[in-house]
Amino acid sequence: MNRLPSIIVADASVVAKWVVVEPDSPIAEALAVGRTLLAPDLMLVECSNILWKHVRRGLLSTMESQEAFSLLMAVEFRLTRDVDLLVDAHRLAGDLGHPVYDCLYLALALRHGVPLVTADRRFAALAERSAVLAATLIPLSALV
């Protein structure tokens, strides 16, 4: 954890763990301590959707979901408009064969020269296939 700089991008798969208790939630929560957190606007939409899915699956009540989302809305993220990242994200998606919405986070990290931390195994696997991305795209599991 100490090897990460003071500014990072954390995607929704990590941020949602701050309010939905999972085995790796403590690692995800530690990322926020003393760091500036960058994110595309989409991150809040994705977190909201993750919470909605937890309600549908019976893992959270509607009230718990609303409280969790309120907590996330109170976090001071430095948000970037999705549209400002879209050209780069679209190019990355084509180059990597990966969805544009994930590539928004990657475009933001590359633009600022900071790491992107993800708990999404499929997304993290891109770093294993690309030496260029290995220093940027960091699996949450690697921070244990």
KEKOLMAR-258565 format. One record per atom (N, C-alpha, C, O): residue in three letters; y negated, x, z. Coordinates in steps of 0.02 Angstrom, whole numbers, padded with zeros to 5 digits, always signed. Example, Ala and Ser with C-alpha at 12.3 -4.5 7.8 and 13.67 -1.06 7.14 Angstrom:
// residues 2
ALA+00284+00660+00390;ALA+00225+00615+00390;ALA+00165+00660+00390;ALA+00166+00712+00423;SER+00112+00642+00354;SER+00053+00684+00357;SER-00002+00645+00394;SER-00057+00670+00402;
This chain:
// residues 144
MET+00060+00042+00000;MET+00000+00000+00000;MET-00063+00044+00000;MET-00114+00026-00030;ASN-00059+00100+00033;ASN-00117+00144+00037;ASN-00134+00175-00030;ASN-00191+00197-00040;ARG-00086+00176-00076;ARG-00100+00207-00141;ARG-00142+00163-00186;ARG-00166+00185-00238;LEU-00151+00101-00167;LEU-00191+00055-00208;LEU-00265+00066-00194;LEU-00285+00078-00136;PRO-00307+00061-00245;PRO-00379+00068-00235;PRO-00410+00008-00199;PRO-00375-00040-00184;SER-00474+00012-00187;SER-00508-00041-00150;SER-00523-00102-00193;SER-00543-00154-00167;ILE-00513-00096-00258;ILE-00522-00153-00304;ILE-00456-00163-00341;ILE-00430-00116-00370;ILE-00430-00224-00341;ILE-00368-00240-00377;ILE-00373-00309-00408;ILE-00416-00350-00391;VAL-00328-00321-00454;VAL-00316-00388-00481;VAL-00250-00410-00450;VAL-00200-00374-00454;ALA-00248-00469-00421;ALA-00186-00499-00396;ALA-00177-00565-00432;ALA-00222-00607-00432;ASP-00119-00574-00462;ASP-00109-00637-00499;ASP-00087-00693-00453;ASP-00077-00683-00393;ALA-00081-00753-00481;ALA-00065-00812-00441;ALA+00002-00807-00406;ALA+00011-00836-00352;SER+00049-00771-00434;SER+00114-00763-00402;SER+00109-00726-00336;SER+00150-00735-00291;VAL+00058-00684-00329;VAL+00044-00648-00267;VAL-00001-00689-00221;VAL+00013-00698-00162;VAL-00055-00715-00249;VAL-00105-00751-00209;VAL-00074-00812-00175;VAL-00091-00827-00118;ALA-00031-00848-00209;ALA+00000-00908-00180;ALA+00041-00891-00118;ALA+00049-00933-00074;LYS+00066-00830-00114;LYS+00106-00809-00056;LYS+00063-00802+00007;LYS+00090-00796+00062;TRP-00002-00802-00002;TRP-00047-00800+00057;TRP-00045-00865+00095;TRP-00058-00867+00155;VAL-00028-00920+00061;VAL-00029-00986+00093;VAL+00038-01021+00092;VAL+00047-01073+00125;VAL+00086-00995+00054;VAL+00154-01022+00052;VAL+00199-00967+00079;VAL+00206-00914+00049;VAL+00230-00981+00136;VAL+00269-00929+00169;VAL+00334-00916+00131;VAL+00375-00960+00120;GLU+00341-00853+00110;GLU+00400-00829+00075;GLU+00416-00761+00105;GLU+00375-00732+00139;PRO+00477-00735+00092;PRO+00496-00672+00123;PRO+00446-00614+00112;PRO+00437-00572+00156;ASP+00416-00612+00053;ASP+00369-00557+00039;ASP+00295-00576+00051;ASP+00251-00539+00029;SER+00283-00631+00085;SER+00214-00651+00100;SER+00175-00599+00140;SER+00117-00587+00124;PRO+00205-00566+00190;PRO+00166-00515+00227;PRO+00141-00458+00182;PRO+00086-00432+00193;ILE+00181-00439+00134;ILE+00160-00386+00088;ILE+00102-00411+00045;ILE+00052-00375+00036;ALA+00107-00472+00020;ALA+00054-00501-00020;ALA-00010-00508+00020;ALA-00065-00494-00004;GLU-00003-00530+00082;GLU-00062-00539+00125;GLU-00097-00473+00139;GLU-00158-00470+00142;ALA-00059-00420+00148;ALA-00088-00355+00163;ALA-00131-00329+00105;ALA-00176-00289+00116;LEU-00117-00352+00045;LEU-00157-00330-00013;LEU-00230-00350-00006;LEU-00275-00315-00031;ALA-00243-00406+00026;ALA-00311-00432+00031;ALA-00354-00395+00082;ALA-00416-00399+00079;VAL-00323-00360+00127;VAL-00360-00327+00181;VAL-00401-00268+00155;VAL-00373-00219+00130;GLY-00466-00274+00161;GLY-00511-00220+00142;GLY-00517-00207+00068;GLY-00539-00153+00048;ARG-00498-00255+00027;ARG-00502-00245-00045;ARG-00546-00298-00078;ARG-00550-00355-00055;THR-00576-00279-00133;THR-00610-00327-00177;THR-00557-00354-00224;THR-00519-00315-00254;LEU-00554-00419-00230;LEU-00502-00451-00270;LEU-00532-00481-00333;LEU-00575-00526-00330;LEU-00511-00456-00390;LEU-00533-00482-00454;LEU-00481-00531-00480;LEU-00421-00523-00469;ALA-00504-00583-00515;ALA-00458-00631-00544;ALA-00493-00670-00600;ALA-00554-00680-00598;PRO-00453-00691-00650;PRO-00482-00738-00699;PRO-00486-00807-00666;PRO-00450-00821-00618;ASP-00529-00849-00692;ASP-00535-00918-00666;ASP-00468-00953-00662;ASP-00455-00993-00617;LEU-00425-00938-00709;LEU-00359-00970-00713;LEU-00320-00963-00648;LEU-00278-01006-00634;MET-00331-00911-00610;MET-00291-00899-00550;MET-00293-00958-00502;MET-00242-00977-00474;LEU-00351-00988-00493;LEU-00356-01045-00447;LEU-00319-01106-00475;LEU-00289-01144-00437;VAL-00321-01115-00540;VAL-00283-01170-00571;VAL-00209-01158-00562;VAL-00172-01204-00545;GLU-00187-01097-00573;GLU-00116-01081-00565;GLU-00093-01090-00493;GLU-00038-01115-00480;CYS-00134-01068-00446;CYS-00116-01076-00375;CYS-00112-01150-00356;CYS-00067-01170-00320;SER-00158-01189-00381;SER-00157-01261-00369;SER-00092-01291-00396;SER-00061-01333-00364;ASN-00072-01269-00455;ASN-00010-01294-00485;ASN+00052-01272-00446;ASN+00099-01311-00439;ILE+00051-01212-00420;ILE+00107-01188-00378;ILE+00113-01232-00316;ILE+00168-01251-00297;LEU+00057-01248-00286;LEU+00058-01291-00226;LEU+00083-01361-00244;LEU+00121-01391-00207;TRP+00061-01387-00301;TRP+00084-01453-00324;TRP+00160-01453-00333;TRP+00194-01501-00314;LYS+00187-01399-00362;LYS+00259-01394-00372;LYS+00296-01393-00304;LYS+00349-01422-00298;HIS+00266-01360-00255;HIS+00297-01359-00189;HIS+00299-01429-00158;HIS+00346-01447-00123;VAL+00247-01468-00171;VAL+00247-01538-00147;VAL+00301-01577-00183;VAL+00339-01613-00150;ARG+00305-01571-00248;ARG+00356-01607-00287;ARG+00427-01590-00266;ARG+00471-01633-00268;ARG+00437-01528-00245;ARG+00504-01506-00224;ARG+00518-01521-00151;ARG+00572-01507-00125;GLY+00468-01550-00116;GLY+00477-01568-00046;GLY+00470-01509+00001;GLY+00491-01513+00059;LEU+00441-01453-00023;LEU+00433-01394+00019;LEU+00369-01395+00059;LEU+00363-01360+00110;LEU+00321-01434+00036;LEU+00257-01444+00071;LEU+00239-01517+00069;LEU+00256-01553+00021;SER+00203-01541+00120;SER+00175-01608+00117;SER+00111-01605+00077;SER+00084-01551+00065;THR+00087-01662+00055;THR+00024-01664+00019;THR-00032-01635+00061;THR-00074-01598+00036;MET-00033-01652+00126;MET-00085-01626+00170;MET-00080-01550+00176;MET-00131-01515+00175;GLU-00020-01524+00183;GLU-00011-01451+00188;GLU-00035-01417+00124;GLU-00065-01363+00127;SER-00020-01447+00068;SER-00042-01420+00004;SER-00119-01419+00000;SER-00148-01369-00022;GLN-00150-01473+00021;GLN-00224-01476+00019;GLN-00255-01425+00066;GLN-00305-01394+00049;GLU-00225-01417+00125;GLU-00250-01367+00172;GLU-00242-01296+00145;GLU-00287-01255+00151;ALA-00185-01283+00114;ALA-00172-01217+00085;ALA-00222-01203+00029;ALA-00248-01148+00024;PHE-00235-01254-00013;PHE-00282-01243-00068;PHE-00353-01232-00041;PHE-00390-01192-00069;SER-00371-01267+00011;SER-00437-01256+00043;SER-00444-01184+00067;SER-00497-01154+00060;LEU-00391-01158+00095;LEU-00392-01088+00118;LEU-00403-01040+00059;LEU-00442-00993+00064;LEU-00369-01053+00004;LEU-00377-01010-00055;LEU-00448-01015-00084;LEU-00477-00966-00106;MET-00475-01075-00083;MET-00543-01085-00110;MET-00595-01048-00067;MET-00650-01033-00091;ALA-00578-01034-00005;ALA-00625-00999+00040;ALA-00622-00923+00031;ALA-00666-00888+00056;VAL-00572-00897-00003;VAL-00566-00825-00014;VAL-00620-00804-00064;VAL-00633-00838-00113;GLU-00650-00747-00051;GLU-00703-00722-00095;GLU-00674-00680-00150;GLU-00674-00618-00146;PHE-00651-00713-00202;PHE-00628-00678-00262;PHE-00688-00663-00306;PHE-00737-00700-00305;ARG-00684-00610-00343;ARG-00734-00597-00395;ARG-00703-00623-00459;ARG-00664-00589-00492;LEU-00722-00685-00477;LEU-00692-00719-00534;LEU-00726-00702-00599;LEU-00787-00693-00602;THR-00686-00697-00651;THR-00711-00686-00719;THR-00691-00746-00760;THR-00635-00771-00755;ARG-00737-00770-00801;ARG-00721-00827-00843;ARG-00665-00810-00892;ARG-00665-00756-00923;ASP-00618-00855-00897;ASP-00561-00844-00942;ASP-00583-00828-01013;ASP-00556-00784-01046;VAL-00633-00865-01036;VAL-00656-00856-01104;VAL-00682-00785-01117;VAL-00679-00761-01173;ASP-00707-00752-01065;ASP-00731-00683-01073;ASP-00674-00632-01079;ASP-00686-00575-01099;LEU-00614-00653-01063;LEU-00555-00609-01067;LEU-00509-00629-01124;LEU-00461-00592-01140;LEU-00522-00685-01156;LEU-00474-00715-01202;LEU-00459-00673-01264;LEU-00401-00671-01286;VAL-00508-00640-01292;VAL-00494-00599-01352;VAL-00445-00544-01334;VAL-00396-00533-01370;ASP-00458-00509-01279;ASP-00413-00454-01258;ASP-00345-00482-01238;ASP-00294-00453-01255;ALA-00344-00538-01203;ALA-00281-00568-01181;ALA-00239-00590-01240;ALA-00178-00582-01241;HIS-00272-00618-01289;HIS-00236-00641-01349;HIS-00204-00581-01386;HIS-00147-00585-01408;ARG-00242-00527-01392;ARG-00216-00466-01423;ARG-00157-00438-01384;ARG-00105-00421-01413;LEU-00164-00434-01318;LEU-00110-00409-01275;LEU-00048-00452-01281;LEU+00008-00427-01284;ALA-00058-00518-01282;ALA-00001-00564-01287;ALA+00038-00550-01352;ALA+00099-00550-01352;GLY+00002-00540-01406;GLY+00034-00525-01470;GLY+00070-00458-01468;GLY+00126-00452-01492;ASP+00037-00408-01440;ASP+00067-00341-01436;ASP+00128-00338-01391;ASP+00177-00304-01407;LEU+00126-00375-01337;LEU+00179-00371-01286;LEU+00232-00426-01292;LEU+00285-00421-01261;GLY+00217-00478-01331;GLY+00263-00534-01335;GLY+00267-00571-01268;GLY+00321-00592-01247;HIS+00210-00579-01236;HIS+00207-00610-01170;HIS+00151-00663-01170;HIS+00103-00655-01207;PRO+00158-00716-01129;PRO+00109-00771-01131;PRO+00037-00749-01118;PRO+00023-00704-01077;VAL-00008-00782-01152;VAL-00079-00767-01148;VAL-00105-00775-01076;VAL-00145-00735-01053;TYR-00082-00827-01041;TYR-00110-00839-00974;TYR-00096-00780-00927;TYR-00140-00763-00887;ASP-00038-00748-00931;ASP-00026-00688-00891;ASP-00068-00630-00916;ASP-00092-00589-00876;CYS-00077-00627-00980;CYS-00115-00572-01009;CYS-00190-00575-00991;CYS-00225-00525-00998;LEU-00214-00633-00969;LEU-00283-00636-00943;LEU-00291-00589-00884;LEU-00341-00553-00879;TYR-00242-00589-00839;TYR-00244-00544-00780;TYR-00241-00472-00803;TYR-00277-00429-00777;LEU-00197-00458-00850;LEU-00190-00390-00875;LEU-00253-00366-00910;LEU-00274-00309-00901;ALA-00283-00409-00950;ALA-00346-00391-00983;ALA-00400-00375-00932;ALA-00439-00328-00942;LEU-00403-00413-00879;LEU-00452-00401-00826;LEU-00440-00334-00792;LEU-00487-00296-00780;ALA-00377-00320-00776;ALA-00360-00256-00744;ALA-00377-00197-00789;ALA-00406-00147-00767;LEU-00359-00203-00852;LEU-00373-00148-00899;LEU-00448-00139-00909;LEU-00472-00082-00915;ARG-00485-00193-00912;ARG-00558-00190-00921;ARG-00591-00151-00864;ARG-00638-00112-00875;HIS-00566-00161-00803;HIS-00596-00128-00745;HIS-00560-00064-00724;HIS-00582-00030-00678;GLY-00504-00048-00757;GLY-00467+00012-00740;GLY-00437+00010-00671;GLY-00434+00060-00636;VAL-00413-00050-00651;VAL-00383-00059-00585;VAL-00313-00087-00593;VAL-00296-00114-00646;PRO-00271-00080-00542;PRO-00203-00107-00547;PRO-00201-00183-00542;PRO-00244-00215-00511;LEU-00150-00210-00573;LEU-00133-00281-00569;LEU-00068-00286-00530;LEU-00018-00257-00550;VAL-00069-00323-00475;VAL-00008-00332-00435;VAL+00019-00402-00450;VAL-00017-00452-00448;THR+00084-00404-00465;THR+00117-00468-00480;THR+00184-00473-00444;THR+00217-00423-00432;ALA+00202-00534-00426;ALA+00268-00548-00398;ALA+00313-00578-00452;ALA+00371-00594-00439;ASP+00287-00587-00511;ASP+00323-00616-00567;ASP+00367-00561-00598;ASP+00342-00515-00629;ARG+00432-00567-00589;ARG+00479-00515-00612;ARG+00476-00504-00688;ARG+00478-00447-00712;ARG+00470-00558-00725;ARG+00467-00552-00798;ARG+00404-00515-00820;ARG+00406-00473-00865;PHE+00349-00531-00788;PHE+00286-00498-00804;PHE+00289-00424-00783;PHE+00269-00381-00821;ALA+00315-00411-00724;ALA+00320-00342-00699;ALA+00365-00300-00744;ALA+00356-00239-00749;ALA+00414-00332-00775;ALA+00460-00295-00819;ALA+00424-00264-00879;ALA+00450-00216-00909;LEU+00366-00290-00896;LEU+00327-00259-00951;LEU+00310-00187-00935;LEU+00308-00146-00981;ALA+00298-00172-00872;ALA+00280-00104-00853;ALA+00339-00056-00863;ALA+00330+00003-00878;GLU+00399-00083-00856;GLU+00459-00042-00867;GLU+00468-00024-00941;GLU+00498+00026-00958;ARG+00441-00066-00985;ARG+00448-00056-01057;ARG+00390-00018-01087;ARG+00393+00002-01145;SER+00336-00008-01049;SER+00277+00023-01077;SER+00248+00074-01029;SER+00226+00057-00974;ALA+00248+00137-01050;ALA+00220+00191-01009;ALA+00146+00179-00996;ALA+00120+00197-00943;VAL+00112+00149-01044;VAL+00040+00135-01037;VAL+00028+00086-00981;VAL-00020+00093-00943;LEU+00072+00036-00975;LEU+00063-00016-00924;LEU+00090+00004-00855;LEU+00073-00027-00805;ALA+00132+00055-00852;ALA+00164+00074-00790;ALA+00114+00089-00733;ALA+00128+00075-00675;ALA+00057+00116-00751;ALA+00007+00131-00699;ALA-00037+00071-00683;ALA-00071+00071-00632;THR-00036+00021-00725;THR-00079-00038-00715;THR-00043-00097-00684;THR-00069-00129-00639;LEU+00016-00112-00708;LEU+00053-00171-00688;LEU+00104-00152-00633;LEU+00154-00119-00647;ILE+00090-00173-00573;ILE+00129-00153-00515;ILE+00166-00212-00485;ILE+00134-00261-00465;PRO+00232-00209-00481;PRO+00270-00263-00449;PRO+00257-00264-00374;PRO+00254-00211-00342;LEU+00249-00322-00346;LEU+00239-00329-00274;LEU+00297-00296-00237;LEU+00287-00266-00184;SER+00356-00302-00264;SER+00416-00273-00231;SER+00412-00197-00226;SER+00446-00168-00183;ALA+00372-00165-00268;ALA+00365-00091-00265;ALA+00321-00069-00207;ALA+00317-00009-00192;LEU+00287-00116-00176;LEU+00240-00099-00122;LEU+00272-00103-00053;LEU+00239-00094-00003;VAL+00336-00117-00051;VAL+00372-00123+00013;VAL+00376-00055+00047;VAL+00404-00049+00101;
